[in-house]
Amino acid sequence: MSFQFSSSDHELQENHEINVTPFIDVMLVLLIIFMVAAPLATVSVPVDLPTSSAKPNVSPSQPVYLSVGSGQMLQVDEHPAFSLEEASQKLPQWVANKQTRLYLRADKTLPYQSLLEVINTLSQAGYQQVGLVGIAQSASSSS
């Protein structure tokens, strides 16, 4: 708020005008700074990368599913089912590479303790990469 001096009344009167010129000056300066700085941030440095003889990781074309039924019977993909006690002998027949990720599908009625026993058995057999599979619930079926 600014005041104007009136000579007739010797009093100050309010001036209701806002001076936006300094604000516009600051905005223009910032605009120019960002216009100059933006292209500098996107300039890439040319780098001559060396070649590598390492082979890229090949992801498996077909995932390996290990299904666990309610009676703790295991089944690898479409192979015959086997018990948990036979897992350390049967699994290497169908999954030779122990670094292969196993996708574990368990029946929802299977107790949590039984699922942990399966995961522990897989870990003791040397299969450390185990993922759990579930079904995503759609928004229309939730109540």
LUMKOLRO-746301 format. One line per 10 residues: number of its first residue (from 0); their letters; for each residue x, z, y of C-alpha. Coordinates in nm, 4 decimals, padded with zeros to 6 digits. Layout:
BEGIN
NUM	a	X:Z:Y  ...
END
This chain:
BEGIN
0	msfqfsssdh	00.0000:00.0000:00.0000  00.1415:-00.0919:00.3401  00.0532:00.0230:00.6892  00.0306:-00.1690:01.0111  00.0931:-00.0140:01.3465  -00.1692:-00.0909:01.6033  -00.0483:-00.0558:01.9633  -00.3915:00.0100:02.1091  -00.4783:00.3107:01.8967  -00.1274:00.4335:01.8214
10	elqenheinv	-00.2410:00.4845:01.4637  -00.1408:00.3337:01.1356  -00.3926:00.1102:00.9615  -00.3930:00.0247:00.5945  -00.3031:-00.3271:00.4875  -00.4864:-00.4169:00.1650  -00.2673:-00.7110:00.0631  -00.0341:-00.6983:-00.2365  00.2998:-00.8694:-00.1979  00.3651:-01.0477:-00.5310
20	tpfidvmlvl	00.6672:-01.2474:-00.4160  00.9251:-01.0035:-00.5631  00.7362:-01.0032:-00.8951  00.7375:-01.3854:-00.9072  01.1084:-01.3929:-00.8207  01.1914:-01.1549:-01.1059  00.9798:-01.3575:-01.3541  01.1489:-01.6836:-01.2537  01.4938:-01.5300:-01.2968  01.3988:-01.3984:-01.6425
30	liifmvaapl	01.2536:-01.7378:-01.7365  01.5782:-01.9112:-01.6409  01.7863:-01.6559:-01.8335  01.5774:-01.7051:-02.1498  01.5814:-02.0846:-02.1128  01.9609:-02.0813:-02.0945  02.0106:-01.8198:-02.3681  01.7671:-01.9619:-02.6270  01.9670:-02.2759:-02.7137  02.2838:-02.0672:-02.7415
40	atvsvpvdlp	02.1212:-01.8484:-03.0069  02.0346:-02.1476:-03.2260  02.3713:-02.3203:-03.2214  02.5158:-02.3218:-03.5695  02.8844:-02.2906:-03.6340  03.0149:-02.5769:-03.8495  03.1677:-02.4306:-04.1650  03.3433:-02.6271:-04.4371  03.2402:-02.4343:-04.7486  03.4616:-02.4389:-05.0581
50	tssakpnvsp	03.3297:-02.5728:-05.3858  03.2403:-02.3422:-05.6722  03.2709:-02.4004:-06.0439  03.0101:-02.1341:-06.1287  02.7006:-02.2603:-06.3009  02.3666:-02.1646:-06.1464  02.1501:-01.9136:-06.3286  01.8972:-02.0902:-06.5420  01.5636:-01.9165:-06.5557  01.3877:-01.9353:-06.8888
60	sqpvylsvgs	01.1391:-02.2186:-06.9057  00.9055:-02.0079:-07.1175  00.8694:-01.6323:-07.0557  00.8938:-01.3983:-07.3560  00.5837:-01.1820:-07.3916  00.5880:-00.8687:-07.6038  00.2354:-00.7518:-07.6792  00.1571:-00.3952:-07.7846  -00.1767:-00.3320:-07.9538  -00.3684:-00.0085:-07.9697
70	gqmlqvdehp	-00.2008:00.0818:-08.3017  00.1515:00.0392:-08.1551  00.1926:-00.2915:-08.3387  00.4295:-00.5229:-08.1526  00.4120:-00.8994:-08.1382  00.6599:-01.1363:-07.9725  00.4726:-01.4416:-07.8388  00.2969:-01.5945:-08.1422  00.5279:-01.4485:-08.4112  00.3913:-01.2078:-08.6756
80	afsleeasqk	00.3248:-00.8497:-08.5685  00.5607:-00.5689:-08.6637  00.5709:-00.1937:-08.6236  00.7686:00.0003:-08.3653  01.0116:00.1210:-08.6356  01.0945:-00.2417:-08.7248  01.1568:-00.3436:-08.3624  01.5367:-00.3123:-08.3679  01.5551:-00.5431:-08.6727  01.2788:-00.7920:-08.5821
90	lpqwvankqt	01.3362:-00.8428:-08.2081  01.6830:-01.0046:-08.2362  01.5340:-01.2676:-08.4681  01.3137:-01.4033:-08.1889  01.4964:-01.2825:-07.8763  01.8680:-01.3240:-07.9411  01.9838:-01.2775:-07.5803  01.9481:-00.9103:-07.4859  01.9596:-01.0044:-07.1145  01.6293:-01.1898:-07.1497
100	rlylradktl	01.3466:-01.0357:-06.9505  01.0657:-00.9196:-07.1754  00.7161:-00.9133:-07.0294  00.5357:-00.6210:-07.1877  00.1591:-00.6560:-07.2312  -00.0005:-00.3340:-07.3499  -00.3598:-00.2619:-07.4454  -00.5270:-00.0467:-07.1795  -00.6416:00.1994:-07.4446  -00.2797:00.2619:-07.5485
110	pyqsllevin	-00.1738:00.6166:-07.4491  00.0959:00.6441:-07.1856  00.3236:00.8319:-07.4281  00.3026:00.5420:-07.6765  00.3923:00.2928:-07.4044  00.6966:00.5027:-07.3124  00.8010:00.5117:-07.6779  00.7903:00.1305:-07.6869  00.9964:00.1037:-07.3672  01.2496:00.3590:-07.4992
120	tlsqagyqqv	01.2770:00.1705:-07.8297  01.3407:-00.1547:-07.6410  01.6040:00.0176:-07.4285  01.7805:00.1619:-07.7362  01.7753:-00.1849:-07.8943  01.9618:-00.3196:-07.5883  01.6748:-00.4854:-07.4009  01.7067:-00.3422:-07.0508  01.4981:-00.5952:-06.8550  01.1366:-00.5109:-06.9279
130	glvgiaqsas	00.8493:-00.5987:-06.6967  00.4917:-00.4753:-06.7271  00.2077:-00.7276:-06.7126  -00.1391:-00.6561:-06.5821  -00.4442:-00.8467:-06.4711  -00.5110:-00.8675:-06.0980  -00.8530:-00.7425:-06.0063  -01.0489:-00.9912:-05.7980  -01.2205:-00.8772:-05.4802  -01.5654:-00.9757:-05.6105
140	sss	-01.5410:-00.7657:-05.9269  -01.4338:-00.4438:-05.7534  -01.7093:-00.1937:-05.7009
END
